[in-house]
Amino acid sequence: MTLKTTIAQLEEVQAAITKILEGGQDLGRGDKRLIRARLASLSEREQVLLTRYYAEQGEGVGARNVGLIRRD
C-alpha cells in the first residue's frame, strides 16, 4: 500500500470539490443515481489537509519567518 503525500491528497480533495461545483452533487440517469461526496465533508477534509500541509512547510499558525535577529 502506497501512502499519498499531503499535497497529493489535497489535490484529490480539491479536484472532487471542483467536480461538485461544476457538475452538481447528485447525478442521475433513468433509475440510476450517483451521489458524490458531500461538499461540506470535502471542505472539512480540505481544511485538515491545508493545516497539515502548512505545518509540514513550516508555515503553521505559530511559525513566523522573522529573518535574522539583530543584536545590538
Backbone torsions as a table, in degrees:
resi	resn	phi	psi	omega
1	MET	NA	128.7	180.0
2	THR	-95.7	130.5	175.9
3	LEU	-85.3	133.6	179.1
4	LYS	-87.2	145.6	177.4
5	THR	-69.8	162.9	178.4
6	THR	-59.6	-43.0	-177.8
7	ILE	-66.0	-36.5	177.9
8	ALA	-65.5	-42.2	177.7
9	GLN	-64.2	-41.6	179.9
10	LEU	-62.6	-41.8	178.4
11	GLU	-63.3	-39.4	178.2
12	GLU	-64.8	-43.7	180.0
13	VAL	-64.6	-43.4	-179.8
14	GLN	-66.6	-34.9	176.0
15	ALA	-65.0	-40.8	178.4
16	ALA	-64.9	-40.1	177.5
17	ILE	-62.5	-43.6	179.5
18	THR	-61.2	-41.7	178.5
19	LYS	-60.4	-41.4	179.6
20	ILE	-66.5	-43.5	-178.5
21	LEU	-66.6	-33.7	-179.0
22	GLU	-84.8	-36.4	-172.0
23	GLY	-118.2	-3.5	179.1
24	GLY	96.9	164.1	-177.0
25	GLN	-80.7	-41.9	-176.5
26	ASP	-112.2	137.2	176.3
27	LEU	-123.8	141.0	179.3
28	GLY	-149.9	149.3	175.2
29	ARG	-148.3	118.3	-177.7
30	GLY	64.5	-127.1	-179.6
31	ASP	-95.8	4.8	179.5
32	LYS	-101.0	143.2	-176.8
33	ARG	-141.9	139.6	177.7
34	LEU	-124.0	128.8	176.2
35	ILE	-112.6	117.9	177.5
36	ARG	-72.2	168.5	177.0
37	ALA	-54.1	147.9	-178.7
38	ARG	-68.7	136.9	-178.7
39	LEU	-59.1	-40.5	179.9
40	ALA	-61.9	-41.9	179.3
41	SER	-65.6	-42.1	178.7
42	LEU	-65.9	-38.5	179.0
43	SER	-64.7	-40.1	177.1
44	GLU	-63.7	-44.1	179.1
45	ARG	-63.5	-38.3	178.0
46	GLU	-60.6	-42.6	179.5
47	GLN	-64.3	-40.9	177.5
48	VAL	-60.7	-46.0	-178.6
49	LEU	-68.5	-37.5	177.2
50	LEU	-63.6	-42.8	177.9
51	THR	-61.0	-45.0	178.7
52	ARG	-63.3	-44.4	-179.4
53	TYR	-61.0	-46.8	179.7
54	TYR	-62.5	-37.9	177.8
55	ALA	-64.8	-40.4	178.7
56	GLU	-65.7	-31.1	-178.7
57	GLN	-88.7	-1.5	-178.0
58	GLY	75.1	26.0	-178.6
59	GLU	-117.5	27.8	-179.1
60	GLY	-69.8	-179.7	-177.2
61	VAL	-58.6	-42.2	-177.3
62	GLY	-85.2	-8.1	-176.5
63	ALA	-89.0	133.2	175.8
64	ARG	-136.6	139.4	174.6
65	ASN	-98.3	100.9	-176.7
66	VAL	-100.1	0.2	179.0
67	GLY	74.2	-154.8	-179.2
68	LEU	-79.0	138.8	177.7
69	ILE	-92.1	125.5	179.1
70	ARG	-80.8	133.7	175.8
71	ARG	-117.9	109.3	-178.7
72	ASP	-95.0	NA	NA
